[in-house]
Amino acid sequence: MISVALIDDHPVVRAGLRAILDSFDDVTVVADAGDGSVVDDLPEGVDVVVTDLQMPGVDGVEATRRLVAAHGPPVLVLTTFDTQADILNALEAGALGYLLKDAPEQALHDAVVATARGRRTLAPEVAAVLAERVTRPREALSARETEILAALASGASNRALATQMFISEATVKTHLVHIYQKLGVDNRTAAVTKARELKLI
């Protein structure tokens, strides 16, 4: 029997996911919570943590980092977010699986089993996004460039970006030049538009 800890900040969604997971003959949910801080005090014997990504408080990425640092159970991200930035953040934090919430129940079961056994599982849509990054390296942004681009999308100024990221405005401008070159644009509005088209943010 595979023991699962389920994390999702939407109570109705969490209840529905718990019902689906508990319906599988070889899976049982032993804990559920609306915040990633639960990973600091998981019950004994949890085989896999299934977590949403963007949540108030401790989000899925931070929860994953904590589990990896503590040599805890493997993580399967189950979310609606499918941008390159979200996927890379989760995988770089150490998530073993990444599945979208519109996946069929059988796909969810298979992903939980695979993750518990230490095998990587990516939704087809997620694998396609990563393949696009590999096959179009000119447009592949670094983690820092993606972070800056996401902040740009929220309307942050260069000064605000510099303050937020503890770097100089000159460094921000250098990053912007590289971002524009990679995306083939010449201004921040075009960069944000192109990045959204490519699902980079």
C-alpha positions in Angstrom: 0.0 0.0 0.0 1.4 3.4 -1.0 0.9 6.1 1.7 0.3 9.6 0.3 0.4 13.0 1.9 -1.8 15.4 -0.1 -1.3 19.2 -0.2 -3.7 21.6 -1.9 -4.9 25.0 -0.7 -8.4 24.6 -2.1 -10.5 22.4 0.3 -13.0 21.2 -2.3 -10.3 20.2 -4.7 -8.3 18.6 -1.9 -11.4 16.6 -0.8 -12.0 15.5 -4.4 -8.4 14.4 -4.9 -8.4 12.5 -1.6 -11.5 10.6 -2.6 -9.9 9.7 -6.0 -6.6 8.6 -4.4 -8.4 6.6 -1.7 -10.4 4.8 -4.4 -7.3 3.1 -5.7 -6.7 -0.3 -4.3 -3.0 0.2 -3.6 -3.1 3.9 -2.5 -4.1 5.5 0.8 -4.0 9.1 1.9 -2.6 9.3 5.4 -2.4 13.1 5.6 -3.8 16.2 3.8 -3.2 19.9 4.3 -3.7 23.3 2.7 -0.2 24.5 3.2 3.2 23.1 2.4 4.5 23.6 6.0 3.0 20.2 6.7 6.1 18.6 5.2 8.0 19.6 8.3 5.9 17.2 10.4 4.8 14.3 8.2 3.4 11.1 9.6 5.8 8.1 9.6 5.8 6.0 6.5 4.7 8.5 3.9 5.8 7.1 0.5 5.0 10.1 -1.7 3.9 13.7 -1.3 1.4 15.0 -3.9 1.3 18.8 -3.9 -0.1 21.7 -5.7 2.4 24.4 -6.8 1.3 27.9 -6.1 -0.3 28.2 -2.6 -0.3 30.9 0.1 2.3 30.3 2.8 4.7 27.5 2.0 4.1 26.8 -1.7 4.9 23.5 -3.5 8.4 24.5 -4.6 9.4 25.4 -1.1 7.8 22.3 0.3 9.7 20.2 -2.2 13.0 21.9 -1.3 12.4 21.1 2.4 11.6 17.5 1.7 14.7 17.1 -0.5 16.9 18.8 2.1 15.5 16.4 4.8 15.8 13.3 2.6 12.0 13.0 2.8 9.6 11.1 0.5 9.6 11.9 -3.3 7.3 14.7 -4.6 4.7 14.6 -7.3 3.5 18.0 -8.3 -0.2 18.0 -9.3 -1.2 21.4 -10.6 -2.9 23.5 -13.2 0.3 25.5 -13.9 2.1 24.5 -17.1 4.5 27.3 -17.9 8.2 26.6 -18.4 9.0 28.7 -15.3 6.7 26.7 -13.1 7.9 23.4 -14.4 11.6 24.3 -14.1 11.2 25.7 -10.6 9.5 22.5 -9.4 12.0 20.2 -11.1 15.0 22.2 -10.0 13.6 22.1 -6.4 13.7 18.3 -6.7 10.2 17.2 -7.7 10.2 13.8 -9.2 6.9 14.0 -11.0 4.8 16.8 -12.6 1.2 16.1 -13.6 -1.6 18.5 -14.6 -5.0 18.3 -12.7 -6.9 17.5 -15.9 -5.1 14.2 -16.2 -7.2 11.0 -16.3 -7.5 9.1 -13.0 -5.4 6.3 -14.3 -2.6 8.7 -15.2 -2.8 10.0 -11.6 -2.6 6.5 -10.2 0.3 5.6 -12.4 2.2 8.8 -11.5 1.7 8.2 -7.8 3.0 4.7 -8.1 6.0 5.7 -10.3 6.9 8.6 -8.0 6.8 6.4 -4.9 9.1 3.9 -6.7 11.6 6.7 -7.5 10.8 7.0 -11.2 10.3 10.4 -12.9 6.9 11.0 -14.4 6.0 14.0 -16.5 2.6 14.8 -18.1 2.9 14.8 -21.9 2.2 18.5 -22.0 5.1 19.1 -19.5 7.4 16.9 -21.5 6.6 18.9 -24.6 7.4 22.2 -22.9 10.8 20.8 -21.8 11.5 19.4 -25.2 10.8 22.8 -26.7 13.4 24.3 -24.3 15.9 21.8 -25.5 15.2 22.2 -29.3 15.1 26.0 -29.1 18.1 26.8 -26.9 18.3 30.3 -28.3 15.1 31.1 -26.4 16.0 29.1 -23.3 16.1 31.5 -20.4 18.1 31.0 -17.2 16.2 30.7 -13.9 17.2 34.3 -13.1 16.1 35.6 -16.5 12.8 33.8 -16.1 12.3 35.3 -12.6 13.0 38.8 -14.0 10.6 38.2 -16.9 7.9 37.2 -14.5 8.4 40.3 -12.5 8.3 42.4 -15.7 4.9 40.9 -16.4 3.6 42.2 -13.1 4.7 45.7 -14.1 7.8 46.1 -11.9 10.3 48.8 -12.7 14.0 48.2 -13.1 14.6 49.8 -9.7 11.9 47.6 -8.1 13.5 44.6 -9.7 16.9 45.5 -8.4 15.6 45.9 -4.9 13.5 42.7 -5.0 16.4 40.6 -6.3 19.3 42.3 -4.3 21.1 43.3 -7.5 22.0 46.6 -9.1 19.9 48.3 -11.7 22.9 47.9 -14.1 22.7 44.1 -13.6 18.9 44.2 -14.3 19.6 46.1 -17.6 22.2 43.5 -18.6 19.7 40.7 -17.9 17.1 42.5 -20.0 19.5 42.8 -22.9 20.1 39.1 -22.8 16.3 38.3 -22.5 15.5 40.6 -25.5 18.2 38.9 -27.6 17.0 35.4 -26.7 13.4 36.2 -27.5 14.1 38.4 -30.6 12.4 41.5 -29.2 13.5 45.0 -28.3 11.2 46.1 -25.4 9.7 44.7 -22.2 6.1 44.6 -23.5 7.1 42.5 -26.5 9.3 40.3 -24.2 6.4 39.6 -21.9 4.0 38.9 -24.8 6.5 36.5 -26.5 7.3 34.8 -23.2 3.6 34.1 -22.6 3.1 32.8 -26.2 6.0 30.4 -25.5 4.7 29.5 -22.0 8.0 30.7 -20.5 6.0 32.5 -17.8 
